[in-house]
Amino acid sequence: MKIAVIGYSGSGKSTLARELGKRHRAKVLHLDSVHFLPGWLERTREEEKKIVKRFLDSHSSWVIDGNYMKLFFGRRMREADQIIILEFNRFSSLYRILKRYHTYKGRRRPDMAKGCSEKVDAEFLRWVLYEGRTKEKQDVLKAVKRRYPEKTVVLKNQRQLGRFTGTY
């Protein structure tokens, strides 16, 4: 089973990916942990691509969470048996981000790169509320839904996510 989990920041992509990885006994790759190095430094695009390509080439069953358009997005969508799009509204995402911050404040969460303690700053809040939801980004999600309707599941709130996972 190959599952791609995409959607808005703070919607629960990484948590869902972890759960699905356990359920399907699949390797999980969190693209945030590929992108960031300790201290929130960014890895080079070439190095990121090598890591993701190696992962895709070496696993017959996987769960990958994250959008990262330049990291084999098309290949991930084509190869996925299921695509899950989390489209929580901006205020639900903000609430989830603040809850996550409270849980992991000063510590690294399991899906993040080593040396990247949980933080919330103005730049990240702006991303969650606005920049991560531009028309361009919305159009990408719409295009995935149009191109792969038979294997795409769209979840817009916690209730739908709970029903999907069987935890609600």
BALOBA-1460 file (C-alpha; in Angstrom, 3 decimals):
// residues 168
<rec num="1" residu="m" x="0.000" y="0.000" z="0.000"/>
<rec num="2" residu="k" x="1.293" y="3.453" z="-0.930"/>
<rec num="3" residu="i" x="-0.390" y="6.476" z="0.632"/>
<rec num="4" residu="a" x="0.269" y="10.178" z="0.034"/>
<rec num="5" residu="v" x="-1.000" y="12.569" z="2.708"/>
<rec num="6" residu="i" x="-1.145" y="16.183" z="1.560"/>
<rec num="7" residu="g" x="-2.967" y="19.334" z="2.611"/>
<rec num="8" residu="y" x="-2.721" y="22.411" z="4.747"/>
<rec num="9" residu="s" x="-0.191" y="22.986" z="7.536"/>
<rec num="10" residu="g" x="-1.560" y="22.103" z="10.943"/>
<rec num="11" residu="s" x="-4.248" y="19.780" z="9.630"/>
<rec num="12" residu="g" x="-2.696" y="16.607" z="11.044"/>
<rec num="13" residu="k" x="-0.799" y="15.173" z="8.065"/>
<rec num="14" residu="s" x="2.109" y="13.822" z="10.095"/>
<rec num="15" residu="t" x="-0.053" y="12.318" z="12.828"/>
<rec num="16" residu="l" x="-2.259" y="10.621" z="10.236"/>
<rec num="17" residu="a" x="0.794" y="9.364" z="8.325"/>
<rec num="18" residu="r" x="2.225" y="7.791" z="11.491"/>
<rec num="19" residu="e" x="-1.073" y="6.056" z="12.229"/>
<rec num="20" residu="l" x="-1.469" y="4.800" z="8.662"/>
<rec num="21" residu="g" x="2.120" y="3.554" z="8.633"/>
<rec num="22" residu="k" x="1.431" y="1.433" z="11.701"/>
<rec num="23" residu="r" x="-1.912" y="0.214" z="10.360"/>
<rec num="24" residu="h" x="-0.486" y="-0.837" z="6.987"/>
<rec num="25" residu="r" x="2.988" y="-1.805" z="8.238"/>
<rec num="26" residu="a" x="4.432" y="0.678" z="5.778"/>
<rec num="27" residu="k" x="7.530" y="2.832" z="5.970"/>
<rec num="28" residu="v" x="6.708" y="6.467" z="6.729"/>
<rec num="29" residu="l" x="8.538" y="9.495" z="5.369"/>
<rec num="30" residu="h" x="7.763" y="12.942" z="6.778"/>
<rec num="31" residu="l" x="8.947" y="15.485" z="4.215"/>
<rec num="32" residu="d" x="9.453" y="18.125" z="6.924"/>
<rec num="33" residu="s" x="12.157" y="15.872" z="8.385"/>
<rec num="34" residu="v" x="13.777" y="15.685" z="4.944"/>
<rec num="35" residu="h" x="13.609" y="19.446" z="4.396"/>
<rec num="36" residu="f" x="14.999" y="20.583" z="7.748"/>
<rec num="37" residu="l" x="18.379" y="20.031" z="9.334"/>
<rec num="38" residu="p" x="19.116" y="20.621" z="13.043"/>
<rec num="39" residu="g" x="18.444" y="24.198" z="14.113"/>
<rec num="40" residu="w" x="15.758" y="24.664" z="11.443"/>
<rec num="41" residu="l" x="18.347" y="24.989" z="8.680"/>
<rec num="42" residu="e" x="17.170" y="23.937" z="5.244"/>
<rec num="43" residu="r" x="18.732" y="21.042" z="3.377"/>
<rec num="44" residu="t" x="19.764" y="21.666" z="-0.250"/>
<rec num="45" residu="r" x="17.154" y="20.759" z="-2.853"/>
<rec num="46" residu="e" x="19.563" y="18.275" z="-4.460"/>
<rec num="47" residu="e" x="20.083" y="16.453" z="-1.163"/>
<rec num="48" residu="e" x="16.330" y="16.428" z="-0.469"/>
<rec num="49" residu="k" x="15.669" y="14.907" z="-3.876"/>
<rec num="50" residu="k" x="18.271" y="12.186" z="-3.331"/>
<rec num="51" residu="i" x="16.684" y="11.226" z="0.000"/>
<rec num="52" residu="v" x="13.143" y="11.128" z="-1.372"/>
<rec num="53" residu="k" x="14.153" y="9.274" z="-4.561"/>
<rec num="54" residu="r" x="16.042" y="6.677" z="-2.532"/>
<rec num="55" residu="f" x="12.971" y="6.218" z="-0.309"/>
<rec num="56" residu="l" x="10.580" y="5.875" z="-3.266"/>
<rec num="57" residu="d" x="12.911" y="3.481" z="-5.097"/>
<rec num="58" residu="s" x="13.549" y="1.226" z="-2.105"/>
<rec num="59" residu="h" x="10.080" y="0.715" z="-0.575"/>
<rec num="60" residu="s" x="7.136" y="-1.117" z="-2.107"/>
<rec num="61" residu="s" x="4.832" y="0.101" z="0.655"/>
<rec num="62" residu="w" x="4.981" y="3.622" z="2.047"/>
<rec num="63" residu="v" x="3.195" y="6.582" z="3.581"/>
<rec num="64" residu="i" x="4.577" y="10.016" z="2.724"/>
<rec num="65" residu="d" x="3.261" y="13.198" z="4.279"/>
<rec num="66" residu="g" x="3.857" y="16.685" z="3.015"/>
<rec num="67" residu="n" x="3.230" y="18.742" z="-0.072"/>
<rec num="68" residu="y" x="6.740" y="19.800" z="-1.218"/>
<rec num="69" residu="m" x="5.961" y="20.155" z="-4.912"/>
<rec num="70" residu="k" x="9.595" y="19.876" z="-6.006"/>
<rec num="71" residu="l" x="10.145" y="16.553" z="-4.261"/>
<rec num="72" residu="f" x="8.697" y="14.131" z="-6.810"/>
<rec num="73" residu="f" x="5.141" y="15.376" z="-6.212"/>
<rec num="74" residu="g" x="3.862" y="14.021" z="-9.520"/>
<rec num="75" residu="r" x="5.499" y="10.648" z="-8.989"/>
<rec num="76" residu="r" x="4.124" y="10.411" z="-5.438"/>
<rec num="77" residu="m" x="0.602" y="11.158" z="-6.643"/>
<rec num="78" residu="r" x="0.841" y="8.689" z="-9.569"/>
<rec num="79" residu="e" x="2.292" y="5.863" z="-7.488"/>
<rec num="80" residu="a" x="0.026" y="6.329" z="-4.471"/>
<rec num="81" residu="d" x="-2.764" y="3.779" z="-4.092"/>
<rec num="82" residu="q" x="-4.551" y="6.359" z="-1.977"/>
<rec num="83" residu="i" x="-4.212" y="10.133" z="-1.694"/>
<rec num="84" residu="i" x="-5.561" y="11.776" z="1.424"/>
<rec num="85" residu="i" x="-6.059" y="15.533" z="1.306"/>
<rec num="86" residu="l" x="-6.535" y="17.325" z="4.619"/>
<rec num="87" residu="e" x="-8.371" y="20.596" z="3.962"/>
<rec num="88" residu="f" x="-9.093" y="21.841" z="7.469"/>
<rec num="89" residu="n" x="-10.083" y="25.509" z="7.672"/>
<rec num="90" residu="r" x="-7.417" y="27.976" z="8.772"/>
<rec num="91" residu="f" x="-8.802" y="28.393" z="12.291"/>
<rec num="92" residu="s" x="-8.906" y="24.634" z="12.942"/>
<rec num="93" residu="s" x="-5.333" y="24.439" z="11.675"/>
<rec num="94" residu="l" x="-4.295" y="27.329" z="13.935"/>
<rec num="95" residu="y" x="-5.895" y="25.609" z="16.928"/>
<rec num="96" residu="r" x="-4.089" y="22.351" z="16.096"/>
<rec num="97" residu="i" x="-0.759" y="24.214" z="15.714"/>
<rec num="98" residu="l" x="-1.144" y="25.902" z="19.104"/>
<rec num="99" residu="k" x="-2.169" y="22.608" z="20.726"/>
<rec num="100" residu="r" x="0.855" y="20.905" z="19.157"/>
<rec num="101" residu="y" x="3.108" y="23.705" z="20.398"/>
<rec num="102" residu="h" x="1.774" y="23.298" z="23.938"/>
<rec num="103" residu="t" x="2.394" y="19.536" z="23.772"/>
<rec num="104" residu="y" x="5.945" y="19.719" z="22.366"/>
<rec num="105" residu="k" x="7.156" y="23.147" z="23.510"/>
<rec num="106" residu="g" x="10.956" y="23.066" z="23.720"/>
<rec num="107" residu="r" x="11.099" y="19.479" z="22.403"/>
<rec num="108" residu="r" x="11.262" y="17.863" z="18.998"/>
<rec num="109" residu="r" x="8.088" y="16.182" z="17.825"/>
<rec num="110" residu="p" x="8.464" y="12.653" z="16.393"/>
<rec num="111" residu="d" x="7.998" y="13.632" z="12.752"/>
<rec num="112" residu="m" x="10.503" y="16.497" z="12.751"/>
<rec num="113" residu="a" x="14.234" y="16.495" z="12.077"/>
<rec num="114" residu="k" x="16.581" y="16.113" z="15.020"/>
<rec num="115" residu="g" x="17.545" y="19.449" z="16.547"/>
<rec num="116" residu="c" x="14.291" y="21.169" z="15.532"/>
<rec num="117" residu="s" x="12.422" y="21.929" z="18.728"/>
<rec num="118" residu="e" x="8.765" y="22.844" z="18.321"/>
<rec num="119" residu="k" x="8.266" y="26.567" z="17.816"/>
<rec num="120" residu="v" x="5.604" y="29.000" z="16.747"/>
<rec num="121" residu="d" x="6.654" y="32.362" z="15.371"/>
<rec num="122" residu="a" x="5.049" y="35.091" z="13.269"/>
<rec num="123" residu="e" x="6.442" y="33.683" z="10.027"/>
<rec num="124" residu="f" x="4.953" y="30.247" z="10.683"/>
<rec num="125" residu="l" x="1.587" y="31.670" z="11.773"/>
<rec num="126" residu="r" x="1.457" y="33.740" z="8.580"/>
<rec num="127" residu="w" x="2.189" y="30.555" z="6.601"/>
<rec num="128" residu="v" x="-0.561" y="28.565" z="8.375"/>
<rec num="129" residu="l" x="-3.185" y="31.289" z="8.051"/>
<rec num="130" residu="y" x="-2.385" y="32.797" z="4.637"/>
<rec num="131" residu="e" x="0.697" y="31.909" z="2.607"/>
<rec num="132" residu="g" x="0.101" y="28.160" z="2.764"/>
<rec num="133" residu="r" x="-3.412" y="28.674" z="1.404"/>
<rec num="134" residu="t" x="-2.856" y="30.783" z="-1.690"/>
<rec num="135" residu="k" x="-5.014" y="30.254" z="-4.777"/>
<rec num="136" residu="e" x="-2.014" y="28.564" z="-6.380"/>
<rec num="137" residu="k" x="-1.781" y="26.028" z="-3.536"/>
<rec num="138" residu="q" x="-5.541" y="25.481" z="-3.577"/>
<rec num="139" residu="d" x="-5.346" y="24.885" z="-7.328"/>
<rec num="140" residu="v" x="-2.767" y="22.137" z="-6.783"/>
<rec num="141" residu="l" x="-5.144" y="20.310" z="-4.434"/>
<rec num="142" residu="k" x="-8.026" y="20.779" z="-6.899"/>
<rec num="143" residu="a" x="-5.873" y="19.385" z="-9.716"/>
<rec num="144" residu="v" x="-5.041" y="16.275" z="-7.666"/>
<rec num="145" residu="k" x="-8.753" y="15.729" z="-6.933"/>
<rec num="146" residu="r" x="-9.607" y="16.109" z="-10.644"/>
<rec num="147" residu="r" x="-6.794" y="13.874" z="-11.885"/>
<rec num="148" residu="y" x="-7.142" y="11.085" z="-9.296"/>
<rec num="149" residu="p" x="-10.783" y="11.089" z="-8.136"/>
<rec num="150" residu="e" x="-10.922" y="7.299" z="-7.726"/>
<rec num="151" residu="k" x="-8.132" y="7.206" z="-5.160"/>
<rec num="152" residu="t" x="-8.522" y="10.570" z="-3.416"/>
<rec num="153" residu="v" x="-10.150" y="11.102" z="-0.035"/>
<rec num="154" residu="v" x="-10.777" y="14.674" z="1.149"/>
<rec num="155" residu="l" x="-11.148" y="15.317" z="4.884"/>
<rec num="156" residu="k" x="-12.217" y="18.797" z="5.941"/>
<rec num="157" residu="n" x="-12.545" y="18.547" z="9.727"/>
<rec num="158" residu="q" x="-11.762" y="16.515" z="12.820"/>
<rec num="159" residu="r" x="-15.055" y="14.625" z="12.672"/>
<rec num="160" residu="q" x="-14.365" y="13.412" z="9.124"/>
<rec num="161" residu="l" x="-10.799" y="12.514" z="10.068"/>
<rec num="162" residu="g" x="-12.037" y="10.571" z="13.097"/>
<rec num="163" residu="r" x="-14.548" y="8.665" z="11.001"/>
<rec num="164" residu="f" x="-11.894" y="7.894" z="8.434"/>
<rec num="165" residu="t" x="-9.475" y="6.539" z="11.027"/>
<rec num="166" residu="g" x="-12.159" y="4.873" z="13.112"/>
<rec num="167" residu="t" x="-11.337" y="6.954" z="16.170"/>
<rec num="168" residu="y" x="-14.496" y="9.055" z="16.210"/>
